[in-house]
Amino acid sequence: MKQLVSSWVEAELKGYRNTLGGAIKELNEECGMSINYSRLSEWRRGLYTPSPKVIAFMLFRVYPWALLKVGIQASSAQLDGLEDLILDMKMVDGNRQVDLA
């Protein structure tokens, strides 16, 4: 899990141009939790493992960025297909979202 957490941080900072604080805030909002920088650091060092809900959210954010990083330009339909294979997706107000329940 250390690699996923590190990749998520890199994707948020470099891929999505998010701040670490903004990324943690979004993670907290999406997953219904309240983690801070120190918990993220513990996950990155492998001291603790994120919950399945957090892992699903991180995968959702990481895999489009990871594909681009290795030179694969996936279409929206291809990304949607990958999401459906890997994650439990739902429609909310006409938008696809990870079902973290």
N, C-alpha and C positions, 0 to 999 in steps of 0.2 A: 504494500500500500504506500510505502514511502515514495516510490516513483510516481504513482498517480497523484499524490498530493503535491509533489514538486512540479509535476507537469501542469497541474491545475493552476498553481501560482504563476508559472511562466506564461501559460495561456492567458490568464487574466491580465497580467502586466503587459506582455508584449503583443499578444494577439488581439485582445479586446480593449487594450489601452485603459484598463481599469486601475485604480489604486488598490493596494492591498486592503486598506480599510474599506473601500467600496466593495471589493470582492467578498470580504467577510460579512459585510452588511447584507449583501444580496444572498449569500449562502444562508445566513440566519433567517432572513425573511422567507426564502423558498422552503427551507427545511423545518421551520418553526422551532428554532433553537436559539441559543445565545452563547456562541463561542467567542473567544477573544484571540489575540495574537499568540498568547502563550500556548493555548490548546492547539492551534495550527502548527506551532513550532514542535510540539510533542508528536503530532502526527507525522510531520516531516522527518523527524529523527527516528520514527518507528517505536516510540515509547507506548503509544496507544494506537488503536485502529479506529478510523471513523465508522460511524454507523452505516448500515446498508443504504439508508436514505441519503446520507452525505456522499457515499460512493457513487450512487446513481446520478446525483446532481453533478458531481465532478466529471463523471464520464460524459454526461450530456454536454458539458462545456468544453471538455478537452478534445473529444474526437474530431470535430470539424477543424480545429486549430492544428491537431496532429497531422491530419491528412494534408493540409496546406503546407505544413512544415517539411514534409517528405516529398512535396512536389505533385500531389494529387489534387486536382481541381474537381471536386465532386459537385454535381448539380444539386439543386434543392430537392428534387425527387430522389436522388441517390442518398442524400443525407437523411431524408425522411424515412427511406427504406432501412437504413442502418439503425436509426432510432427505434423503429418498430421491431427490429430483430434483437436489439440489446436492452431496450428500456420499455417500461409500461407507459404508453403515451395516452393522453386524454385531450379532448378539445375544450377550451375555456374561452368563451367570447370569440369563437372563430379562430383561435390560435392554438397550436400544438404545444402542450406542456408535459413535462415529466410528471407522472403520477407517483408521488413520493409516499403515498399512504401505505 
